Amino acid sequence: MTNFIPHAVVIGATGLVGKHLIAELNQMKSCEKITAIVRRFNQDLVQYDKVQQIVCEDFTQLHFEQVETCSHAFSCLGTTIKKAGSKTAFYQSDYSVNAHFASLFVNTAVHYLLVSAMAADAHSVFYYNRVKGELENYIRQLGLAKVSIVQPSLLLGERQEQRWAEQAAQRLFTQFAKILPQKFAYRPVTAEQVAQTLTGAAERQIEKFVIYDNLAVQNNFQG
């Protein structure tokens, strides 16, 4: 069974996963309309015929009336503590914005889909993982109509900004990829695989709440 996607709304549309998601949704017959919430008008999105842009400098000021016609809400927004500049700024970006976006769809029939992280754990000693876990817990307690949470491992792909640790990890993985099991739980995945997992969930998920772990991302709904 294929679920139709009359209107998809995306935050984080210009990021590594978001760019692949927009491209994927735009070519899907089941998707009719895409709204990208952006902080400034993005020329790269003009190439997609289904995409319209809503410019909102502060995503926590986004109102339900701006997205009330959507059927699917995709949250691909994420950063690092280093890029954010501080733990406070990171929390604002990765928790506050995503939590606000999700809360817009309480008491609606919207399918909410979130890109989280493999090690998300509200009790983690690592701040990044703890914030991701706290966000997942918040999303769970909202009681949304349908939720998909994708938990990828290290993301492979070209980012606009440089993340030295991730680049080093990507190079290391490339060297050892051939000796790792094909379905290794910690195997890095591509942004395209994450985007395909999101669209697969949007089209095929019937359960109210599903977490797609890194193995599910690797599997890409293929088996």
MDAnalysis code that builds the backbone (N, CA, C; Angstrom):
import MDAnalysis as mda
import numpy as np

u = mda.Universe.empty(669, n_residues=223, atom_resindex=np.repeat(np.arange(223), 3), trajectory=True)
u.add_TopologyAttr("name", ["N", "CA", "C"] * 223)
u.add_TopologyAttr("resid", np.arange(1, 224))
u.add_TopologyAttr("resname", ["MET", "THR", "ASN", "PHE", "ILE", "PRO", "HIS", "ALA", "VAL", "VAL", "ILE", "GLY", "ALA", "THR", "GLY", "LEU", "VAL", "GLY", "LYS", "HIS", "LEU", "ILE", "ALA", "GLU", "LEU", "ASN", "GLN", "MET", "LYS", "SER", "CYS", "GLU", "LYS", "ILE", "THR", "ALA", "ILE", "VAL", "ARG", "ARG", "PHE", "ASN", "GLN", "ASP", "LEU", "VAL", "GLN", "TYR", "ASP", "LYS", "VAL", "GLN", "GLN", "ILE", "VAL", "CYS", "GLU", "ASP", "PHE", "THR", "GLN", "LEU", "HIS", "PHE", "GLU", "GLN", "VAL", "GLU", "THR", "CYS", "SER", "HIS", "ALA", "PHE", "SER", "CYS", "LEU", "GLY", "THR", "THR", "ILE", "LYS", "LYS", "ALA", "GLY", "SER", "LYS", "THR", "ALA", "PHE", "TYR", "GLN", "SER", "ASP", "TYR", "SER", "VAL", "ASN", "ALA", "HIS", "PHE", "ALA", "SER", "LEU", "PHE", "VAL", "ASN", "THR", "ALA", "VAL", "HIS", "TYR", "LEU", "LEU", "VAL", "SER", "ALA", "MET", "ALA", "ALA", "ASP", "ALA", "HIS", "SER", "VAL", "PHE", "TYR", "TYR", "ASN", "ARG", "VAL", "LYS", "GLY", "GLU", "LEU", "GLU", "ASN", "TYR", "ILE", "ARG", "GLN", "LEU", "GLY", "LEU", "ALA", "LYS", "VAL", "SER", "ILE", "VAL", "GLN", "PRO", "SER", "LEU", "LEU", "LEU", "GLY", "GLU", "ARG", "GLN", "GLU", "GLN", "ARG", "TRP", "ALA", "GLU", "GLN", "ALA", "ALA", "GLN", "ARG", "LEU", "PHE", "THR", "GLN", "PHE", "ALA", "LYS", "ILE", "LEU", "PRO", "GLN", "LYS", "PHE", "ALA", "TYR", "ARG", "PRO", "VAL", "THR", "ALA", "GLU", "GLN", "VAL", "ALA", "GLN", "THR", "LEU", "THR", "GLY", "ALA", "ALA", "GLU", "ARG", "GLN", "ILE", "GLU", "LYS", "PHE", "VAL", "ILE", "TYR", "ASP", "ASN", "LEU", "ALA", "VAL", "GLN", "ASN", "ASN", "PHE", "GLN", "GLY"])
u.atoms.positions = np.array([
    [0.837, -1.184, 0.000],
    [0.000, 0.000, 0.000],
    [0.881, 1.246, 0.000],
    [0.510, 2.221, -0.822],
    [1.245, 3.472, -0.882],
    [0.394, 4.597, -0.324],
    [0.937, 5.276, 0.672],
    [0.257, 6.446, 1.212],
    [0.583, 7.649, 0.337],
    [-0.423, 8.420, -0.006],
    [-0.177, 9.620, -0.786],
    [0.358, 10.737, 0.118],
    [1.109, 11.632, -0.463],
    [1.710, 12.747, 0.270],
    [1.219, 14.033, -0.398],
    [0.016, 14.450, -0.074],
    [-0.537, 15.635, -0.735],
    [0.298, 16.899, -0.527],
    [0.853, 17.039, 0.685],
    [1.607, 18.262, 0.977],
    [2.657, 17.973, 2.044],
    [3.915, 18.000, 1.637],
    [5.031, 17.779, 2.561],
    [5.642, 19.112, 2.961],
    [5.878, 19.288, 4.260],
    [6.574, 20.472, 4.765],
    [7.912, 20.011, 5.332],
    [8.978, 20.730, 5.013],
    [10.329, 20.321, 5.406],
    [11.063, 21.468, 6.082],
    [11.621, 21.217, 7.283],
    [12.606, 22.138, 7.855],
    [13.960, 21.436, 7.786],
    [15.010, 22.233, 7.611],
    [16.321, 21.645, 7.358],
    [16.463, 21.262, 5.902],
    [15.713, 21.926, 5.033],
    [15.651, 21.558, 3.613],
    [16.944, 21.815, 2.862],
    [17.805, 22.674, 3.389],
    [19.049, 22.993, 2.682],
    [20.259, 22.273, 3.272],
    [20.030, 21.403, 4.259],
    [21.105, 20.635, 4.862],
    [21.420, 19.378, 4.069],
    [22.335, 18.585, 4.596],
    [22.811, 17.400, 3.890],
    [21.678, 16.430, 3.575],
    [20.873, 16.070, 4.573],
    [19.747, 15.162, 4.348],
    [18.599, 15.882, 3.660],
    [18.330, 17.104, 4.088],
    [17.201, 17.852, 3.544],
    [17.268, 18.026, 2.041],
    [18.444, 18.295, 1.507],
    [18.590, 18.474, 0.058],
    [18.224, 17.207, -0.694],
    [18.658, 16.060, -0.177],
    [18.313, 14.789, -0.824],
    [16.825, 14.495, -0.670],
    [16.268, 14.842, 0.476],
    [14.842, 14.607, 0.700],
    [13.990, 15.428, -0.269],
    [14.321, 16.699, -0.441],
    [13.583, 17.551, -1.366],
    [13.623, 16.969, -2.779],
    [14.808, 16.556, -3.211],
    [14.957, 15.983, -4.558],
    [14.145, 14.705, -4.696],
    [14.161, 13.878, -3.652],
    [13.423, 12.615, -3.661],
    [11.912, 12.868, -3.720],
    [11.432, 13.747, -2.858],
    [9.998, 14.054, -2.827],
    [9.530, 14.651, -4.143],
    [10.358, 15.498, -4.740],
    [9.961, 16.193, -5.962],
    [9.707, 15.245, -7.123],
    [10.418, 14.095, -7.120],
    [10.244, 13.159, -8.231],
    [9.240, 12.045, -7.936],
    [8.677, 12.047, -6.723],
    [7.727, 11.009, -6.349],
    [6.323, 11.340, -6.865],
    [5.693, 10.381, -7.524],
    [4.342, 10.591, -8.027],
    [3.346, 10.769, -6.891],
    [3.634, 10.149, -5.747],
    [2.705, 10.219, -4.617],
    [2.736, 11.570, -3.914],
    [3.758, 12.386, -4.182],
    [3.891, 13.693, -3.537],
    [3.426, 14.788, -4.488],
    [2.509, 15.607, -4.019],
    [1.931, 16.638, -4.872],
    [2.531, 18.024, -4.651],
    [2.882, 18.340, -3.412],
    [3.335, 19.692, -3.085],
    [4.353, 19.641, -1.956],
    [5.367, 20.510, -2.030],
    [6.417, 20.568, -1.012],
    [6.597, 22.016, -0.566],
    [6.592, 22.217, 0.735],
    [6.901, 23.538, 1.289],
    [8.191, 23.434, 2.081],
    [9.187, 24.203, 1.688],
    [10.470, 24.251, 2.406],
    [10.485, 25.490, 3.291],
    [10.668, 25.276, 4.596],
    [10.795, 26.391, 5.525],
    [12.268, 26.772, 5.588],
    [12.593, 27.976, 5.159],
    [13.994, 28.395, 5.064],
    [14.193, 29.731, 5.780],
    [15.407, 29.967, 6.242],
    [15.711, 31.226, 6.921],
    [15.918, 32.366, 5.926],
    [16.328, 32.004, 4.711],
    [16.448, 32.985, 3.637],
    [16.154, 32.270, 2.322],
    [15.659, 33.010, 1.354],
    [15.284, 32.408, 0.082],
    [16.465, 31.660, -0.514],
    [16.223, 30.420, -0.958],
    [17.290, 29.562, -1.453],
    [17.138, 29.336, -2.951],
    [18.101, 29.801, -3.711],
    [18.029, 29.718, -5.165],
    [18.096, 28.281, -5.668],
    [18.792, 27.407, -4.931],
    [18.927, 26.016, -5.366],
    [17.585, 25.283, -5.389],
    [16.650, 25.725, -4.577],
    [15.343, 25.059, -4.511],
    [14.419, 25.442, -5.655],
    [14.783, 26.487, -6.383],
    [13.924, 26.966, -7.478],
    [13.804, 25.920, -8.585],
    [14.799, 25.049, -8.711],
    [14.792, 24.054, -9.782],
    [13.688, 23.016, -9.626],
    [13.106, 22.903, -8.431],
    [12.101, 21.870, -8.186],
    [10.696, 22.437, -8.375],
    [9.961, 21.852, -9.294],
    [8.666, 22.418, -9.673],
    [7.602, 22.291, -8.586],
    [7.751, 21.347, -7.662],
    [6.743, 21.160, -6.617],
    [7.013, 22.004, -5.366],
    [8.173, 22.647, -5.335],
    [8.612, 23.320, -4.104],
    [8.203, 24.785, -4.061],
    [7.648, 25.172, -2.936],
    [7.485, 26.580, -2.603],
    [8.273, 26.833, -1.318],
    [8.700, 28.062, -1.122],
    [9.497, 28.395, 0.056],
    [8.758, 29.372, 0.963],
    [8.845, 29.121, 2.268],
    [8.377, 30.072, 3.261],
    [9.605, 30.568, 4.014],
    [9.888, 31.840, 3.929],
    [11.046, 32.417, 4.598],
    [10.660, 32.792, 6.027],
    [11.388, 32.216, 6.979],
    [11.115, 32.458, 8.400],
    [12.471, 32.480, 9.111],
    [12.931, 33.648, 9.485],
    [14.270, 33.778, 10.070],
    [14.407, 33.023, 11.387],
    [13.332, 32.955, 12.157],
    [13.334, 32.243, 13.435],
    [12.274, 31.145, 13.379],
    [12.721, 29.899, 13.259],
    [11.775, 28.791, 13.085],
    [10.854, 28.602, 14.291],
    [11.273, 29.096, 15.458],
    [10.400, 28.968, 16.619],
    [9.216, 29.932, 16.541],
    [9.237, 30.812, 15.543],
    [8.126, 31.739, 15.327],
    [7.194, 31.255, 14.222],
    [7.454, 30.057, 13.710],
    [6.584, 29.486, 12.683],
    [5.210, 29.208, 13.286],
    [4.151, 29.573, 12.565],
    [2.796, 29.402, 13.059],
    [2.090, 28.269, 12.320],
    [1.150, 27.638, 12.997],
    [0.414, 26.530, 12.406],
    [-0.296, 26.958, 11.126],
    [-0.806, 28.180, 11.098],
    [-1.542, 28.660, 9.929],
    [-0.683, 28.646, 8.660],
    [0.630, 28.701, 8.837],
    [1.532, 28.689, 7.681],
    [1.712, 27.287, 7.102],
    [1.387, 26.269, 7.887],
    [1.619, 24.883, 7.445],
    [0.380, 24.000, 7.630],
    [-0.768, 24.611, 7.861],
    [-1.950, 23.856, 8.265],
    [-2.470, 22.887, 7.209],
    [-2.105, 23.064, 5.957],
    [-2.597, 22.169, 4.911],
    [-1.693, 20.968, 4.689],
    [-0.608, 20.860, 5.450],
    [0.340, 19.771, 5.184],
    [-0.185, 18.422, 5.680],
    [0.269, 17.373, 5.029],
    [-0.077, 16.008, 5.421],
    [1.104, 15.304, 6.070],
    [2.327, 15.749, 5.723],
    [3.559, 15.153, 6.239],
    [4.531, 16.267, 6.609],
    [5.126, 16.163, 7.796],
    [6.075, 17.163, 8.266],
    [7.420, 16.492, 8.512],
    [8.424, 16.914, 7.764],
    [9.762, 16.326, 7.847],
    [10.708, 17.283, 8.561],
    [11.370, 16.794, 9.603],
    [12.334, 17.600, 10.339],
    [13.731, 17.039, 10.123],
    [14.507, 17.725, 9.285],
    [15.872, 17.300, 8.958],
    [16.892, 18.274, 9.526],
    [16.459, 19.095, 10.453],
    [17.309, 20.148, 10.994],
    [18.235, 19.610, 12.069],
    [19.519, 19.877, 11.928],
    [20.481, 19.419, 12.923],
    [21.831, 20.082, 12.714],
    [22.577, 20.236, 13.781],
    [23.898, 20.846, 13.685],
    [24.827, 20.142, 14.672],
    [25.945, 20.739, 14.964],
    [26.866, 20.232, 15.972],
    [27.117, 21.336, 16.995],
    [27.606, 20.961, 18.155],
    [27.902, 21.959, 19.185],
    [28.966, 22.923, 18.673],
    [29.961, 22.399, 17.960],
    [31.038, 23.245, 17.447],
    [30.505, 24.273, 16.465],
    [29.666, 23.826, 15.525],
    [29.139, 24.761, 14.533],
    [28.181, 25.763, 15.178],
    [27.373, 25.285, 16.123],
    [26.419, 26.171, 16.799],
    [27.135, 27.234, 17.617],
    [28.303, 26.877, 18.151],
    [29.093, 27.843, 18.899],
    [29.038, 27.671, 20.400],
    [28.007, 26.991, 20.885],
    [27.875, 26.760, 22.325],
    [26.812, 25.691, 22.542],
    [26.789, 25.133, 23.751],
    [25.759, 24.164, 24.082],
    [24.373, 24.800, 24.046],
    [24.292, 26.043, 24.491],
    [23.009, 26.751, 24.499],
    [22.471, 26.927, 23.085],
    [23.335, 27.340, 22.172],
    [22.921, 27.536, 20.783],
    [22.566, 26.201, 20.127],
    [23.333, 25.166, 20.450],
    [23.036, 23.832, 19.919],
    [21.665, 23.360, 20.391],
    [21.372, 23.553, 21.677],
    [20.091, 23.137, 22.236],
    [18.945, 23.885, 21.548],
    [19.146, 25.173, 21.306],
    [18.125, 25.972, 20.641],
    [17.833, 25.427, 19.251],
    [18.885, 25.066, 18.524],
    [18.725, 24.573, 17.158],
    [18.160, 23.161, 17.111],
    [18.789, 22.252, 17.843],
    [18.429, 20.845, 17.704],
    [17.240, 20.422, 18.554],
    [17.028, 21.066, 19.686],
    [15.875, 20.710, 20.524],
    [14.728, 21.698, 20.345],
    [14.958, 22.946, 20.650],
    [13.860, 23.919, 20.704],
    [13.135, 24.064, 19.367],
    [13.886, 24.187, 18.288],
    [13.264, 24.363, 16.978],
    [12.487, 23.122, 16.571],
    [13.107, 21.952, 16.701],
    [12.430, 20.713, 16.322],
    [11.213, 20.444, 17.202],
    [11.338, 20.737, 18.496],
    [10.212, 20.531, 19.407],
    [9.053, 21.458, 19.048],
    [9.359, 22.708, 18.733],
    [8.309, 23.646, 18.331],
    [7.626, 23.188, 17.057],
    [8.425, 22.786, 16.080],
    [7.878, 22.331, 14.797],
    [6.931, 21.156, 15.010],
    [7.353, 20.176, 15.803],
    [6.513, 19.003, 16.055],
    [5.223, 19.383, 16.778],
    [5.327, 20.324, 17.713],
    [4.159, 20.693, 18.516],
    [3.063, 21.344, 17.687],
    [3.409, 21.858, 16.508],
    [2.408, 22.471, 15.641],
    [1.366, 21.462, 15.168],
    [1.702, 20.182, 15.223],
    [0.849, 19.171, 14.613],
    [0.092, 18.312, 15.621],
    [0.076, 18.768, 16.872],
    [-0.752, 18.108, 17.884],
    [-2.215, 18.277, 17.490],
    [-2.989, 17.216, 17.660],
    [-4.419, 17.231, 17.326],
    [-4.679, 17.414, 15.833],
    [-3.753, 16.941, 15.011],
    [-3.945, 16.923, 13.565],
    [-3.701, 15.491, 13.087],
    [-3.912, 15.251, 11.801],
    [-3.674, 13.927, 11.217],
    [-2.309, 13.851, 10.542],
    [-1.454, 14.838, 10.784],
    [-0.154, 14.924, 10.117],
    [0.782, 13.800, 10.554],
    [1.510, 13.258, 9.590],
    [2.565, 12.281, 9.841],
    [3.862, 13.061, 10.037],
    [4.439, 12.969, 11.246],
    [5.658, 13.704, 11.572],
    [6.864, 12.771, 11.472],
    [7.920, 13.229, 10.778],
    [9.112, 12.410, 10.555],
    [10.348, 13.194, 10.965],
    [11.159, 12.606, 11.831],
    [12.318, 13.280, 12.425],
    [13.610, 12.529, 12.128],
    [14.643, 13.271, 11.748],
    [15.989, 12.712, 11.660],
    [16.659, 12.947, 13.004],
    [16.946, 11.881, 13.720],
    [17.579, 11.957, 15.028],
    [19.012, 11.436, 14.907],
    [19.444, 10.596, 15.813],
    [20.810, 10.061, 15.777],
    [20.832, 8.675, 16.410],
    [21.753, 7.862, 15.969],
    [21.852, 6.483, 16.417],
    [22.004, 6.370, 17.932],
    [22.785, 7.246, 18.522],
    [23.090, 7.138, 19.947],
    [22.193, 8.023, 20.814],
    [21.052, 8.435, 20.295],
    [20.140, 9.286, 21.055],
    [19.751, 8.602, 22.366],
    [19.968, 9.302, 23.477],
    [19.682, 8.734, 24.798],
    [19.592, 9.873, 25.799],
    [18.411, 10.057, 26.359],
    [18.190, 11.167, 27.291],
    [19.066, 11.070, 28.537],
    [19.666, 9.901, 28.797],
    [20.507, 9.717, 29.979],
    [21.990, 9.605, 29.628],
    [22.330, 9.906, 28.386],
    [23.719, 9.796, 27.945],
    [24.614, 10.807, 28.656],
    [25.878, 10.427, 28.855],
    [26.842, 11.364, 29.437],
    [27.313, 12.363, 28.378],
    [27.032, 12.078, 27.115],
    [27.421, 12.968, 26.023],
    [26.275, 13.919, 25.708],
    [26.572, 15.196, 25.729],
    [25.531, 16.217, 25.602],
    [24.757, 16.085, 24.290],
    [25.463, 15.892, 23.185],
    [24.814, 15.759, 21.874],
    [23.781, 14.637, 21.892],
    [24.194, 13.467, 22.363],
    [23.292, 12.318, 22.400],
    [22.139, 12.546, 23.375],
    [22.435, 13.228, 24.476],
    [21.399, 13.480, 25.481],
    [20.299, 14.399, 24.932],
    [20.705, 15.430, 24.216],
    [19.717, 16.349, 23.634],
    [18.856, 15.621, 22.607],
    [19.485, 14.788, 21.793],
    [18.727, 14.011, 20.807],
    [17.726, 13.094, 21.507],
    [18.160, 12.463, 22.592],
    [17.274, 11.578, 23.342],
    [16.133, 12.331, 23.996],
    [16.411, 13.503, 24.544],
    [15.369, 14.315, 25.158],
    [14.332, 14.747, 24.122],
    [14.806, 15.070, 22.924],
    [13.889, 15.457, 21.852],
    [12.989, 14.280, 21.470],
    [13.578, 13.098, 21.330],
    [12.773, 11.914, 20.999],
    [11.701, 11.669, 22.063],
    [12.069, 11.796, 23.328],
    [11.108, 11.595, 24.416],
    [9.980, 12.618, 24.343],
    [10.340, 13.860, 24.033],
    [9.317, 14.909, 23.905],
    [8.356, 14.594, 22.766],
    [8.904, 14.187, 21.629],
    [8.073, 13.841, 20.474],
    [7.131, 12.695, 20.820],
    [7.648, 11.711, 21.524],
    [6.843, 10.544, 21.894],
    [5.642, 10.936, 22.754],
    [5.849, 11.870, 23.692],
    [4.766, 12.212, 24.619],
    [3.751, 13.195, 24.031],
    [4.018, 13.736, 22.852],
    [3.079, 14.670, 22.242],
    [1.781, 13.985, 21.792],
    [1.864, 12.674, 21.530],
    [0.674, 11.958, 21.087],
    [0.260, 12.302, 19.668],
    [1.237, 12.510, 18.794],
    [0.942, 12.837, 17.405],
    [0.291, 11.662, 16.685],
    [-0.411, 11.954, 15.612],
    [-1.159, 10.928, 14.891],
    [-0.269, 9.810, 14.364],
    [0.871, 10.185, 13.812],
    [1.817, 9.189, 13.293],
    [3.214, 9.781, 13.348],
    [4.167, 8.983, 13.825],
    [5.538, 9.465, 14.003],
    [6.540, 8.457, 13.440],
    [7.542, 8.968, 12.749],
    [8.687, 8.170, 12.304],
    [9.951, 8.865, 12.801],
    [10.814, 8.106, 13.474],
    [12.097, 8.650, 13.927],
    [13.213, 7.832, 13.286],
    [14.078, 8.497, 12.565],
    [15.185, 7.833, 11.871],
    [16.468, 8.112, 12.639],
    [17.201, 7.044, 12.965],
    [18.407, 7.155, 13.784],
    [19.639, 6.679, 13.014],
    [20.174, 7.521, 12.131],
    [21.360, 7.122, 11.373],
    [22.639, 7.200, 12.200],
    [23.627, 6.453, 11.746],
    [24.977, 6.555, 12.302],
    [25.670, 7.732, 11.608],
    [26.968, 7.678, 11.464],
    [27.708, 8.728, 10.772],
    [27.150, 8.918, 9.370],
    [26.914, 10.179, 8.993],
    [26.372, 10.481, 7.672],
    [27.495, 10.744, 6.675],
    [27.450, 10.052, 5.540],
    [28.407, 10.267, 4.467],
    [27.811, 11.243, 3.463],
    [28.627, 12.165, 2.980],
    [28.141, 13.110, 1.985],
    [28.888, 14.425, 2.081],
    [28.700, 15.245, 1.069],
    [29.383, 16.532, 1.003],
    [28.516, 17.597, 1.656],
    [29.037, 18.203, 2.711],
    [28.323, 19.284, 3.389],
    [28.822, 20.639, 2.891],
    [27.968, 21.650, 3.058],
    [28.398, 23.006, 2.724],
    [29.467, 23.473, 3.705],
    [29.278, 23.086, 4.990],
    [30.274, 23.480, 5.985],
    [31.234, 22.320, 6.226],
    [32.404, 22.605, 6.741],
    [33.398, 21.580, 7.009],
    [33.228, 21.063, 8.437],
    [33.148, 19.749, 8.568],
    [33.123, 19.114, 9.879],
    [34.298, 18.156, 9.908],
    [35.400, 18.603, 10.527],
    [36.659, 17.875, 10.424],
    [36.572, 16.469, 11.008],
    [35.896, 16.308, 12.120],
    [35.811, 14.987, 12.741],
    [35.054, 14.019, 11.834],
    [33.965, 14.497, 11.235],
    [33.201, 13.631, 10.350],
    [33.984, 13.304, 9.089],
    [34.713, 14.276, 8.568],
    [35.519, 14.015, 7.382],
    [36.587, 12.967, 7.668],
    [37.210, 13.047, 8.834],
    [38.224, 12.068, 9.219],
    [37.599, 10.692, 9.362],
    [36.414, 10.635, 9.966],
    [35.719, 9.358, 10.139],
    [35.326, 8.769, 8.792],
    [34.925, 9.637, 7.857],
    [34.572, 9.155, 6.524],
    [35.773, 8.539, 5.831],
    [36.923, 9.187, 5.948],
    [38.141, 8.647, 5.324],
    [38.522, 7.312, 5.957],
    [38.390, 7.225, 7.278],
    [38.716, 5.983, 7.985],
    [37.781, 4.870, 7.553],
    [36.480, 5.192, 7.450],
    [35.520, 4.182, 7.029],
    [35.826, 3.680, 5.623],
    [36.175, 4.583, 4.735],
    [36.475, 4.199, 3.354],
    [37.594, 3.166, 3.303],
    [38.568, 3.310, 4.196],
    [39.697, 2.388, 4.220],
    [39.304, 1.001, 4.714],
    [38.327, 0.951, 5.641],
    [37.980, -0.326, 6.252],
    [36.633, -0.891, 5.778],
    [35.971, -0.190, 4.868],
    [34.618, -0.582, 4.447],
    [34.557, -2.008, 3.912],
    [35.582, -2.427, 3.189],
    [35.544, -3.736, 2.539],
    [35.571, -4.904, 3.517],
    [36.110, -4.677, 4.717],
    [36.202, -5.786, 5.669],
    [35.066, -5.780, 6.697],
    [34.216, -4.749, 6.655],
    [33.079, -4.698, 7.567],
    [31.920, -5.524, 7.011],
    [31.151, -6.166, 7.880],
    [29.958, -6.881, 7.411],
    [29.037, -5.918, 6.674],
    [28.335, -6.402, 5.654],
    [27.470, -5.539, 4.858],
    [26.375, -4.900, 5.712],
    [25.875, -5.638, 6.714],
    [24.828, -5.119, 7.586],
    [25.378, -4.882, 8.999],
    [26.456, -4.157, 9.074],
    [27.094, -3.809, 10.333],
    [26.302, -2.665, 10.979],
    [25.912, -2.831, 12.249],
    [25.006, -1.873, 12.896],
    [25.537, -0.451, 12.888],
    [26.870, -0.294, 12.984],
    [27.442, 1.044, 13.080],
    [27.949, 1.570, 11.739],
    [27.687, 0.840, 10.677],
    [28.175, 1.260, 9.358],
    [27.628, 2.642, 9.004],
    [28.483, 3.575, 8.603],
    [27.994, 4.886, 8.171],
    [27.029, 4.753, 6.995],
    [26.117, 5.677, 6.887],
    [25.119, 5.655, 5.811],
    [25.171, 6.984, 5.074],
    [24.645, 6.995, 3.877],
    [24.640, 8.226, 3.095],
    [23.391, 9.045, 3.399],
    [23.489, 10.329, 3.134],
    [22.330, 11.208, 3.301],
    [21.194, 10.754, 2.392],
    [21.541, 10.228, 1.235],
    [20.524, 9.734, 0.308],
    [19.761, 8.559, 0.910],
    [20.481, 7.660, 1.605],
    [19.812, 6.536, 2.261],
    [18.847, 7.012, 3.343],
    [19.244, 8.038, 4.088],
    [18.366, 8.577, 5.129],
    [17.127, 9.194, 4.486],
    [17.317, 9.943, 3.408],
    [16.187, 10.546, 2.707],
    [15.237, 9.472, 2.171],
    [15.794, 8.392, 1.655],
    [14.964, 7.301, 1.138],
    [14.221, 6.586, 2.255],
    [14.834, 6.509, 3.430],
    [14.146, 5.928, 4.574],
    [12.967, 6.797, 4.979],
    [13.158, 8.102, 4.961],
    [12.075, 9.034, 5.289],
    [10.920, 8.919, 4.307],
    [11.232, 8.903, 3.020],
    [10.157, 8.818, 2.031],
    [9.502, 7.445, 2.051],
    [10.293, 6.403, 2.331],
    [9.721, 5.070, 2.462],
    [8.739, 4.989, 3.610],
    [9.114, 5.607, 4.734],
    [8.218, 5.646, 5.891],
    [6.955, 6.442, 5.569],
    [7.130, 7.564, 4.879],
    [5.978, 8.405, 4.528],
    [4.991, 7.652, 3.646],
    [5.508, 6.851, 2.731],
    [4.647, 6.130, 1.796],
    [4.074, 4.838, 2.365],
    [4.821, 4.188, 3.283],
    [4.455, 2.813, 3.622],
    [4.143, 2.553, 5.084],
    [4.515, 3.445, 5.972],
    [4.276, 3.177, 7.395],
    [2.789, 3.234, 7.719],
    [2.321, 2.202, 8.410],
    [0.929, 2.188, 8.857],
    [0.840, 2.276, 10.378],
    [1.930, 1.955, 11.082],
    [1.953, 2.005, 12.537],
    [1.972, 3.455, 13.019],
    [1.499, 3.664, 14.232],
    [1.437, 5.003, 14.809],
    [2.824, 5.554, 15.141],
    [3.732, 4.687, 15.604],
    [5.047, 5.142, 16.031],
    [6.095, 4.103, 15.657],
    [7.106, 4.521, 14.878],
    [8.168, 3.600, 14.470],
    [9.512, 4.315, 14.559],
    [10.510, 3.614, 15.121],
    [11.891, 4.083, 15.094],
    [12.647, 3.257, 14.060],
    [13.258, 3.927, 13.106],
    [14.064, 3.267, 12.078],
    [15.531, 3.415, 12.475],
    [16.121, 2.324, 12.958],
    [17.509, 2.392, 13.409],
    [18.456, 2.369, 12.217],
    [19.749, 2.363, 12.510],
    [20.740, 2.462, 11.427],
    [20.701, 1.268, 10.478],
    [20.354, 0.093, 10.989],
    [20.224, -1.066, 10.112],
    [19.043, -0.895, 9.160],
    [17.967, -0.308, 9.660],
    [16.814, -0.049, 8.801],
    [17.175, 0.956, 7.700],
    [17.992, 1.948, 8.055],
    [18.449, 2.909, 7.057],
    [19.286, 2.213, 5.993],
    [20.165, 1.310, 6.421],
    [20.967, 0.544, 5.475],
    [20.085, -0.300, 4.561],
    [19.022, -0.849, 5.149],
    [18.130, -1.744, 4.423],
    [17.283, -0.988, 3.406],
    [17.006, 0.286, 3.702],
    [16.295, 1.133, 2.749],
    [14.987, 0.540, 2.234],
    [14.284, -0.160, 3.117],
    [13.006, -0.747, 2.743],
    [13.143, -1.769, 1.628],
    [14.335, -2.334, 1.487],
    [14.549, -3.287, 0.410],
    [14.262, -4.725, 0.806],
    [14.218, -4.995, 2.106],
    [14.031, -6.390, 2.507],
    [13.427, -6.496, 3.868],
])
